[in-house]
Amino acid sequence: MTSSPKALFVAPSGYPLGGVATWLDYLIPGLRRHGWDATLGLVSGPRHHDARTYLDQHPCETAVVIGCETGTRRGRIAAVSATLQRLRPDVVVSANIPDALLAVESVRRRGGPAARGVMSCHGIEPDLYDDMALMRDALDAVICTNRLASELAVRLGGLDPERSLYACYGTDLPADVPIRAAGTPLTLAFVGRIEQPQKRVLDLTPLAAALRSQAVSFRIQVAGAGPLAGELKREAQAADVLGTIDFLGRLGPGELVDRVYRRADALLLTSSWETGPIVIWEAMAHGCAVITSDYVGNRREGALRHEENCLMFPVGDMKAAAEQARRLATEPGLRERLVRAGRELVEERYSVEASIEQWSRVLTSIVDRPARRCGTLPLDDGPRGRLDRWLGPGAAGRVRRLMGRRPPDAGPGGEWPHSLSKPAVSKDDFLAMAAEADRAEDGAAVCRQQQSISC
């Protein structure tokens, strides 16, 4: 191509503290350095998605706002379609905004610019792979940030292997990081959304109780916010361990480095699944040891090695987690060895530059292919309120605008949904199936290598 290829990343503005926001912070300017005309398209809505507030926390010179006040699929598709017609990108990457891919399809059907439609996958949840199956005839590619996610895109999403691509997350590497022994008390840091299904934040209470029973002097710092903050405090109070937990609230990237990564002895990750996670690469880059669950998504990625660059425990086993923390506090040289190996891992595989290079390469491979033909996708949705049922979504939206009324409040995920599908299986059953796929790749070799972890 003689001119710079154009990439439009369409992303939510309602979640400014997530890993996707961190990823976009470095990827958009990084791609521009690699010769791309990269634009961030931030969706906006009447209540929950506020692009201006997002940009206050994540400035982006090339951001455009994609506003929709109707709360309907038709309105969302029209808003994105107008942006596509104006910017004429070569590739559109949906970052948890599937309506962007429906807009690509809508523009194709009308004979407009034939952009490639790409889904970036940041999760191991059933609705994401159901979406892939729903849209597989129209999707030009899926780019996953985790090797297991790429495999599931083929197995469950029905994509051809050549359309299921991989590009990692990355983090900055500071030049000078002091390497020290564990302190007293041992400081463990939990960084992330305070919720249970994925992050398993309520595991912190039994962990604190187990550490106390082992006579380990410790503090747990919780950096983040979420719906279970109050419940976590109540459970910790009931277990008489609330005094060992410090709630730091939401912290920006600079605050995380200064108040958490540089001070904590170890990052503690209790998740059931992850597709990075960026938080581990950040901690390792800044000289923080890692104690992590053997989460779904870990095995096929092949990055974390128990006792080599981290300490691991089975998901939900807080006695085992406490034992790993005790070892970090008492075994001479253990923390220093883990920190050095963690830094080496990030330098080799998960630096910002490595991530940008991978994303640039896979996007180039997509643009070099012809765009796929039109598929069969659901370009309309059902009624959401009484006006929708009486008049239809389109007419109802026009009436609301004339009357100055907003659509029914369906939360941030209803205003701009992160998926189109209702999963056919429960999340627990799906996660068990994904765990089997994760372990099938390495099998007995990993079990021998990580003898202290249940297989």
C-alpha positions in Angstrom: 0.0 0.0 0.0 1.4 3.4 -0.9 -0.3 5.4 1.9 -0.4 4.6 5.5 -2.9 1.9 6.3 -5.8 3.1 8.5 -6.9 1.3 11.6 -9.9 2.2 13.7 -10.1 0.7 17.2 -13.7 1.0 18.6 -13.7 0.7 22.4 -16.0 1.4 25.4 -15.5 4.6 27.4 -17.4 3.3 30.4 -14.5 1.3 31.9 -11.5 3.7 32.2 -9.6 1.6 34.7 -9.5 -1.8 32.9 -6.7 -3.6 31.1 -8.2 -2.7 27.7 -7.7 1.0 28.4 -4.1 0.4 29.5 -3.5 -1.6 26.2 -5.0 1.1 24.0 -2.9 3.8 25.8 0.3 2.5 24.3 -1.0 0.7 21.2 -2.6 3.6 19.3 0.6 5.9 19.5 2.8 2.8 19.0 1.1 1.8 15.8 1.4 5.4 14.5 5.2 5.1 15.1 5.1 1.9 13.0 3.5 3.8 10.1 -0.2 3.2 10.8 -2.9 5.9 10.7 -4.4 4.6 13.9 -7.6 6.2 15.5 -9.4 5.4 18.7 -13.1 5.4 18.4 -14.7 5.9 21.8 -18.4 5.0 22.1 -20.5 7.4 24.1 -24.1 7.1 25.5 -26.7 8.9 27.5 -25.7 7.6 30.9 -22.8 5.2 31.3 -20.3 5.8 28.5 -18.7 9.2 28.7 -15.9 9.6 26.2 -14.8 13.0 27.6 -14.4 11.6 31.1 -12.4 8.7 29.7 -10.1 11.0 27.8 -9.4 13.0 30.9 -7.8 9.8 32.3 -6.5 8.4 29.0 -5.6 11.3 26.7 -5.4 10.3 23.0 -4.6 12.8 20.2 -6.4 10.7 17.6 -9.6 9.9 19.5 -13.0 10.4 17.9 -16.3 10.1 19.8 -19.0 7.7 18.5 -22.2 8.9 20.2 -25.5 7.1 20.3 -28.4 8.3 22.5 -31.0 5.8 21.4 -29.9 2.7 23.3 -30.8 0.5 20.3 -28.7 -1.7 18.1 -29.9 0.2 15.1 -28.8 3.5 16.6 -25.4 2.1 17.6 -24.8 0.6 14.1 -25.8 3.9 12.5 -23.4 5.8 14.8 -20.4 3.6 14.0 -21.3 3.4 10.3 -21.2 7.2 10.0 -17.7 7.1 11.5 -16.7 4.4 9.0 -18.0 6.5 6.1 -16.1 9.5 7.3 -12.7 7.9 8.2 -12.7 5.1 5.6 -10.4 2.7 7.6 -8.8 -0.3 6.1 -9.4 -2.3 9.3 -11.9 -1.9 12.1 -10.9 -3.6 15.4 -13.7 -4.1 17.9 -12.5 -4.0 21.5 -15.6 -5.4 23.3 -18.0 -3.4 21.0 -19.5 -6.0 18.7 -21.9 -3.4 17.2 -18.8 -2.0 15.4 -18.5 -5.3 13.5 -22.2 -5.1 12.6 -21.6 -1.6 11.3 -18.8 -3.0 9.1 -21.3 -5.5 7.7 -24.0 -2.8 7.3 -21.6 -0.6 5.3 -20.6 -3.5 3.2 -24.2 -4.4 2.3 -24.8 -0.8 1.2 -21.8 -0.9 -1.1 -19.7 1.4 1.1 -16.0 1.2 2.0 -15.0 -2.5 2.5 -13.1 -2.3 5.8 -11.8 -5.6 7.3 -13.8 -6.4 10.5 -11.6 -7.7 13.3 -12.7 -8.8 16.8 -10.0 -8.4 19.5 -10.6 -11.0 22.2 -9.8 -10.1 25.8 -11.6 -12.7 27.7 -12.3 -16.4 28.3 -16.1 -16.3 28.6 -18.7 -18.2 26.7 -20.6 -15.2 25.1 -17.4 -14.0 23.3 -16.9 -17.4 21.5 -20.6 -17.6 20.8 -20.2 -14.2 19.1 -17.4 -15.5 17.0 -19.6 -18.4 15.9 -22.4 -16.0 15.1 -20.2 -13.7 13.1 -17.7 -16.1 11.7 -18.8 -15.7 8.0 -18.3 -11.9 8.2 -15.3 -11.7 10.5 -12.0 -11.2 8.7 -10.0 -12.2 11.8 -10.0 -12.5 15.5 -6.9 -11.3 17.4 -6.4 -12.8 20.9 -4.1 -11.7 23.6 -3.7 -15.3 24.9 -2.8 -18.6 23.3 -5.7 -20.4 24.8 -8.1 -17.8 23.6 -6.7 -18.3 20.1 -7.3 -22.1 20.3 -10.9 -21.5 21.6 -11.6 -19.2 18.7 -11.0 -22.2 16.4 -12.6 -24.9 18.5 -15.7 -23.0 19.7 -15.9 -19.9 17.4 -15.5 -22.1 14.3 -12.9 -19.8 12.7 -10.2 -21.1 10.3 -6.8 -21.3 12.1 -5.4 -18.6 9.7 -8.1 -16.2 11.0 -7.4 -16.8 14.7 -4.4 -14.7 15.4 -2.3 -13.9 18.4 -0.7 -10.6 19.7 0.3 -10.1 23.3 -0.2 -7.3 25.8 2.9 -5.4 26.8 4.3 -3.0 29.5 7.0 -0.5 29.9 10.3 -1.6 31.3 11.9 1.0 33.7 15.7 1.1 33.4 16.7 0.7 37.0 14.8 -1.6 39.4 16.2 -2.4 42.8 16.2 -6.1 43.7 15.7 -6.8 47.4 14.7 -9.5 49.9 11.2 -9.7 51.2 10.3 -7.2 53.9 8.7 -7.5 57.3 5.8 -7.5 57.4 5.4 -9.2 54.0 3.3 -6.9 51.8 1.0 -8.6 49.2 -0.8 -6.5 46.6 -4.1 -7.3 44.9 -4.6 -5.0 41.9 -7.8 -5.1 39.9 -11.6 -5.0 39.9 -13.1 -6.0 43.2 -15.4 -8.7 41.9 -15.7 -12.5 42.3 -16.5 -14.6 39.2 -13.1 -13.8 37.5 -10.9 -12.0 40.1 -12.1 -14.1 43.1 -11.5 -11.2 45.4 -13.4 -12.9 48.3 -10.5 -15.4 48.4 -8.5 -12.6 50.2 -10.3 -13.3 53.5 -9.4 -17.0 53.8 -5.9 -16.1 52.6 -5.5 -13.7 55.4 -6.8 -16.2 57.9 -4.4 -18.9 56.6 -1.4 -16.5 56.8 -2.3 -15.6 60.3 -2.5 -19.3 61.3 1.0 -19.8 59.9 2.3 -16.9 62.0 3.3 -14.9 59.0 3.6 -11.1 59.6 1.8 -9.6 56.6 -0.3 -6.8 55.1 -2.6 -7.1 52.0 -3.1 -4.0 49.9 -6.2 -3.9 47.7 -5.9 -1.4 44.8 -9.1 -1.2 42.8 -12.8 -0.7 43.0 -15.8 -2.8 42.2 -19.2 -4.2 43.4 -17.9 -6.4 46.2 -15.8 -3.9 48.1 -18.3 -3.7 50.9 -18.8 -7.5 51.0 -15.1 -8.1 51.2 -14.8 -5.7 54.2 -17.7 -7.4 55.9 -16.2 -10.9 55.4 -12.8 -9.7 56.6 -14.4 -8.1 59.6 -16.3 -11.3 60.5 -13.1 -13.3 60.2 -11.2 -10.8 62.3 -8.7 -10.0 59.6 -9.9 -6.6 58.4 -7.0 -5.0 60.2 -4.6 -6.7 57.9 -6.1 -5.4 54.7 -5.5 -1.8 53.4 -8.1 -0.6 50.8 -6.3 1.9 48.5 -9.2 2.5 46.1 -8.7 3.3 42.5 -5.2 4.2 41.5 -3.9 5.6 38.2 -0.9 4.1 36.4 1.6 6.3 38.1 0.1 5.8 41.5 0.2 2.0 41.0 3.9 2.1 40.3 4.8 4.4 43.2 2.4 3.1 45.9 2.1 -0.6 45.0 4.6 -2.2 42.6 7.7 -0.5 44.1 6.7 -1.1 47.7 5.0 -4.5 47.7 6.9 -7.7 48.1 4.6 -9.6 45.8 1.6 -9.1 43.5 -1.1 -11.5 44.5 -3.4 -12.8 41.7 -6.3 -15.0 42.6 -8.2 -15.1 39.3 -10.1 -18.0 37.8 -9.0 -17.0 34.2 -6.9 -14.3 32.5 -5.9 -13.4 29.0 -2.7 -11.5 29.9 -2.7 -10.3 32.5 -1.2 -6.9 32.0 -1.0 -6.5 35.8 1.5 -9.4 36.1 3.7 -8.0 33.4 3.6 -4.6 35.0 4.5 -6.0 38.4 7.4 -8.0 37.0 8.7 -5.0 35.1 8.8 -2.9 38.2 10.6 -5.5 40.4 7.7 -7.0 42.2 7.5 -10.8 42.7 4.4 -12.6 41.7 2.3 -15.1 43.6 -0.5 -16.3 41.3 -3.3 -18.8 40.8 -2.8 -21.4 38.1 -5.6 -19.6 36.2 -7.3 -20.8 33.1 -5.2 -19.4 30.2 -1.9 -19.8 31.9 -0.8 -23.2 30.6 -1.0 -22.6 26.8 0.6 -19.2 27.1 3.6 -20.9 28.6 5.1 -17.8 30.2 4.7 -18.3 34.0 6.8 -21.1 35.6 6.3 -22.1 39.2 9.5 -21.5 41.2 11.3 -20.0 38.1 9.6 -16.6 37.6 6.7 -16.8 40.0 5.0 -18.9 42.8 1.8 -20.7 41.9 -1.2 -22.3 43.7 -4.4 -24.0 42.5 -7.3 -21.6 41.9 -9.2 -21.2 45.2 -6.7 -23.0 47.4 -5.8 -20.3 49.9 -3.9 -22.6 52.2 -1.6 -23.3 49.3 -1.4 -19.6 48.5 -0.5 -18.8 52.1 2.3 -21.4 52.0 3.8 -19.8 48.9 3.6 -16.4 50.6 5.3 -17.9 53.7 8.1 -19.3 51.5 8.6 -15.8 50.0 8.9 -14.3 53.4 11.3 -16.9 54.8 13.4 -18.6 52.1 16.7 -16.6 51.5 17.2 -15.4 48.0 13.8 -16.6 46.7 12.3 -13.2 46.1 15.4 -11.9 44.4 15.6 -14.9 42.0 11.9 -14.6 41.1 12.2 -10.8 40.4 15.2 -11.3 38.1 13.5 -14.0 36.1 10.3 -12.0 35.9 12.1 -9.0 34.5 13.8 -11.3 31.9 10.4 -12.7 30.9 8.9 -9.2 30.2 12.1 -8.1 28.4 11.9 -11.2 26.1 8.1 -11.4 25.5 5.9 -8.8 27.0 7.5 -5.4 26.5 5.5 -2.6 24.9 7.6 -2.7 21.8 7.2 -6.4 21.5 3.4 -6.0 21.8 3.2 -3.2 19.2 5.4 -5.1 16.8 3.1 -8.1 17.0 -0.1 -6.1 16.6 1.4 -4.2 13.6 2.4 -7.4 12.0 -0.9 -9.2 12.4 -2.9 -6.1 11.3 -0.7 -5.9 8.2 -1.4 -9.5 7.4 -5.2 -8.8 7.6 -5.1 -5.7 5.5 -3.1 -7.6 2.8 -6.0 -10.0 2.4 -9.2 -9.2 0.5 -12.1 -8.2 2.7 -14.6 -11.0 3.3 -18.0 -10.9 1.5 -21.1 -10.0 3.4 -22.4 -12.5 5.9 -25.7 -12.9 7.7 -25.7 -10.9 10.9 -28.4 -9.5 13.2 -28.5 -5.8 12.4 -31.5 -5.0 14.6 -32.6 -5.8 18.1 -35.9 -6.1 20.0 -37.8 -3.5 22.0 -36.4 -2.2 25.2 -39.3 -0.1 26.6 -43.0 0.6 26.0 -42.3 3.0 23.2 -40.2 0.4 21.5 -43.0 -2.1 21.7 -45.6 0.3 20.5 -43.8 2.1 17.8 -40.7 0.0 17.0 -37.1 0.9 18.0 -36.5 3.4 15.2 -39.7 5.5 15.7 -39.4 5.2 19.5 -35.9 6.7 19.3 -37.2 9.6 17.2 -40.0 10.3 19.6 -37.7 10.2 22.6 -35.4 12.7 20.9 -38.3 15.1 20.2 -39.5 14.8 23.8 -36.0 15.1 25.3 -36.3 11.7 27.0 -33.6 9.1 27.4 -34.0 5.4 26.7 -34.5 2.9 29.6 -31.4 2.5 31.7 -29.9 -0.9 30.9 -26.5 -0.3 32.5 -23.2 0.2 30.7 -23.5 -3.2 29.1 -26.9 -2.4 27.7 -26.0 1.0 26.5 -23.1 -0.5 24.4 -23.2 -4.3 24.8 -19.9 -6.1 25.0 -21.4 -9.2 23.3 -24.4 -10.2 21.2 -25.0 -13.7 22.4 -26.7 -15.4 25.3 -24.4 -18.3 26.2 -25.9 -21.8 25.7 -23.8 -23.2 28.6 -23.2 -21.9 32.1 -20.0 -20.0 32.9 -18.8 -22.7 35.2 -19.3 -25.4 32.6 -17.6 -23.3 30.0 -14.6 -22.6 32.3 -14.2 -26.3 33.0 -14.1 -27.0 29.3 -11.6 -24.2 28.7 -9.5 -25.5 31.6 -9.3 -28.9 29.9 -8.2 -27.3 26.6 -5.6 -25.2 28.5 -4.0 -28.2 30.1 -4.2 -30.5 27.0 -1.3 -28.6 25.4 1.3 -29.2 28.1 0.0 -32.3 29.9 2.3 -34.3 32.1 5.3 -32.2 31.4 3.8 -29.2 33.2 2.7 -31.4 36.0 6.3 -32.7 36.5 7.7 -29.1 36.3 5.2 -27.7 38.8 4.9 -30.6 41.2 3.4 -28.5 44.0 0.3 -27.7 41.8 -2.6 -29.9 41.4 -3.1 -31.1 37.8 
